[in-house]
Amino acid sequence: MSFRATVLTLYPEMFPGPLGHALAGKGLAAGLWALDAVQIRDFALDRHRSVDDTPAGGGPGMVMRADVLARAIDAVSPPDDPRPRLLMTPRGRPLTQARVAALAAGPGAVVLCGRFEGVDERIVAARGLEEVCVGDVVLSGGESAALLMLDACVRLIPGVMGKSESGTDESFSDGLLEYPQYTRPQVFEDRKIPDILTSGDHARIRAWRRAQAEVVTRERRPDLMAGKPQETP
């Protein structure tokens, strides 16, 4: 089964958005993956197509209703659907490259994009939603988070990227940030490409890149280095 994403949203016109361009867009057009954006309001229970209500206990804003969301989820994801059901929310578990790779290797995902103050807590348990966070920030809604997550997944689908190794030698692929990259010209504003990269010694180049990746990761994301064995060139 190929990767198929179904996005539940109040703004289906936001999709495919950037996913309809470049490599992701070419893969979509070629049938390497599929995307459906579904309007949550189509499952409202009243003539006003209401999807939200005031929060129990008081407070600002509105909360998306569990009954409306349940109807939407059930319509696109029957009990035998093997795809995980994801809720994009800042209180979810941080999205990692390992989780992205697991999703990309699977049949796809049903993605619920929250809005307002969030969703009724009962829908999370009632429909087994996996809460996913793409960063320690609060967005206007889950759509941009869903686009980010799907972009990360789609690029790992076989055939989407030009070279099969493109997805294995980059940031987070080995628990490290990516090493510095260079290209022509040889000298830019008195800054040279490191000599080792033009030496032709591939073993030394690999060792240098590994060491640089460790330096960058240690400086910028020391949390990723915790418990990781160090290698030296």
C-alpha positions in Angstrom: 0.0 0.0 0.0 1.4 3.4 -0.9 1.6 6.3 1.5 -1.8 8.1 1.8 -2.4 11.1 4.0 -5.9 12.3 4.9 -5.9 15.7 6.5 -9.0 16.9 8.5 -9.0 20.7 8.5 -11.2 23.8 8.5 -9.0 25.1 5.7 -8.6 22.3 3.0 -7.6 25.0 0.5 -4.2 25.1 2.3 -3.4 21.7 0.8 -1.3 20.5 -0.9 0.3 24.0 -0.7 4.0 23.6 -0.8 3.6 19.8 -1.0 2.3 20.3 -4.6 5.7 21.6 -5.7 9.3 20.4 -6.2 10.0 16.8 -5.4 7.0 16.3 -3.2 4.7 17.7 -5.9 6.3 15.5 -8.6 5.9 12.4 -6.4 2.3 13.4 -5.8 1.6 13.7 -9.5 3.4 10.4 -10.2 1.2 8.6 -7.6 4.1 7.8 -5.2 1.9 9.2 -2.5 -1.6 10.6 -2.1 -3.2 13.4 -0.2 -6.9 14.2 0.7 -7.9 17.3 2.5 -11.3 17.0 4.1 -13.4 19.9 5.5 -14.4 19.2 9.1 -17.5 21.5 8.8 -19.0 18.9 6.5 -19.6 16.8 9.6 -21.3 19.5 11.7 -24.6 18.7 13.3 -26.4 22.0 12.7 -27.3 24.1 9.8 -24.7 26.7 10.8 -22.0 24.0 10.4 -20.7 24.7 13.8 -17.6 22.8 14.9 -16.7 24.5 18.2 -18.3 25.6 21.5 -17.3 27.5 24.7 -14.9 25.7 27.0 -16.4 23.8 30.0 -15.4 25.6 33.2 -15.1 29.0 31.4 -12.1 30.7 29.8 -11.2 32.4 26.6 -11.7 31.1 23.1 -13.5 28.1 21.8 -12.9 24.4 21.7 -13.5 22.0 18.8 -16.4 19.6 19.6 -15.7 15.9 20.2 -18.9 14.7 18.4 -18.2 16.6 15.2 -14.6 15.5 15.2 -15.7 11.9 15.8 -18.0 12.0 12.8 -15.2 13.3 10.6 -12.6 10.8 11.8 -15.0 7.9 11.4 -15.9 8.9 7.9 -12.3 8.9 6.6 -10.8 6.2 8.9 -12.9 3.1 9.4 -11.9 0.6 12.1 -9.9 -1.5 9.7 -7.8 1.5 8.5 -4.2 0.7 9.5 -3.0 4.3 9.4 -2.2 6.1 12.6 -4.4 9.0 13.7 -2.4 12.1 14.5 -3.4 15.3 16.2 -1.1 18.3 15.6 -0.8 20.1 18.9 1.9 22.0 20.8 1.3 19.7 23.8 2.2 16.6 21.8 5.3 14.5 21.8 8.1 16.2 19.8 8.3 15.0 16.2 11.6 13.2 15.6 13.3 12.0 12.4 12.9 8.4 13.7 9.1 8.9 14.0 9.1 10.5 10.5 10.9 7.5 9.1 8.5 5.1 10.7 5.5 7.0 9.3 7.1 7.2 5.8 7.6 3.5 5.8 3.9 2.9 6.7 0.6 3.2 4.8 0.2 6.9 5.6 -1.6 8.9 8.3 -4.9 10.5 9.2 -4.0 14.0 10.4 -6.3 16.2 12.5 -5.5 19.9 12.5 -6.7 21.6 15.6 -7.9 25.2 15.8 -9.1 27.7 18.4 -8.1 26.7 21.9 -7.7 23.0 20.9 -10.0 20.0 20.8 -12.2 18.4 23.4 -10.0 16.0 25.4 -12.4 13.1 25.1 -11.8 12.7 21.3 -8.1 12.0 21.9 -8.9 8.9 23.9 -12.1 7.9 22.1 -10.4 7.8 18.7 -6.8 6.9 19.8 -5.2 10.1 18.6 -1.4 10.4 18.8 -0.5 13.9 19.7 2.4 15.4 17.7 4.3 18.6 18.3 6.6 20.1 15.6 8.3 22.6 18.0 8.0 24.6 21.2 5.9 27.2 19.5 2.1 27.9 19.3 0.7 28.2 15.7 -2.6 29.6 14.5 -3.7 26.1 13.7 -2.4 22.6 12.9 -2.3 23.0 9.2 1.2 24.4 8.9 2.4 21.8 11.4 0.8 19.1 9.3 2.5 20.4 6.1 5.9 20.3 7.9 5.4 16.8 9.1 4.1 15.5 5.8 7.0 17.2 3.9 9.4 15.4 6.2 7.6 12.0 5.6 7.1 12.3 1.8 10.7 13.0 1.0 11.6 9.6 2.5 9.2 7.7 0.3 11.2 5.6 -2.3 11.3 7.4 -5.6 10.5 10.9 -4.3 14.2 12.1 -3.9 16.6 11.7 -6.8 19.2 9.6 -4.9 18.3 6.9 -2.5 21.1 8.0 -0.1 19.8 11.6 0.0 17.7 10.8 3.1 20.3 8.9 5.0 23.2 11.4 5.2 21.6 14.5 6.7 20.6 16.1 10.0 19.2 13.6 12.6 19.8 10.6 10.4 22.5 9.4 12.8 21.3 11.4 15.9 23.6 14.3 14.8 23.1 17.6 13.0 24.5 17.6 9.5 28.1 18.5 8.8 29.0 21.7 6.9 28.5 21.7 3.2 30.5 23.5 0.5 30.5 23.9 -3.3 32.1 26.1 -5.9 33.7 28.6 -6.1 36.8 27.3 -4.4 37.4 30.7 -2.7 34.5 32.9 -1.6 35.3 36.3 0.0 38.7 35.0 1.1 37.1 31.8 2.6 38.4 28.6 1.2 36.8 25.2 1.0 38.6 23.0 3.6 41.5 21.3 1.9 40.5 17.8 3.1 37.3 18.0 1.0 39.3 18.3 -2.2 41.9 15.8 -1.2 40.2 12.8 -2.8 40.8 10.7 0.4 37.3 9.5 1.0 38.1 7.8 4.3 39.5 11.0 5.8 36.6 13.0 4.4 34.1 10.7 6.1 36.0 11.0 9.4 36.2 14.8 9.0 32.5 15.1 8.3 31.6 12.9 11.3 33.8 15.0 13.6 32.3 18.3 12.2 28.8 16.9 12.8 29.7 16.2 16.4 31.1 19.7 16.9 28.0 21.3 15.4 25.6 19.1 17.4 27.5 19.7 20.6 27.4 23.5 20.1 23.8 23.8 18.9 21.9 20.7 20.3 23.8 19.3 23.2 20.6 17.4 24.1 21.2 15.1 21.1 24.7 14.3 22.3 23.6 12.9 25.7 24.8 9.3 25.9 26.1 9.2 22.3 29.6 7.6 21.9 32.1 10.0 20.4 34.2 9.2 17.3 37.4 10.9 16.3 39.0 11.1 12.8 
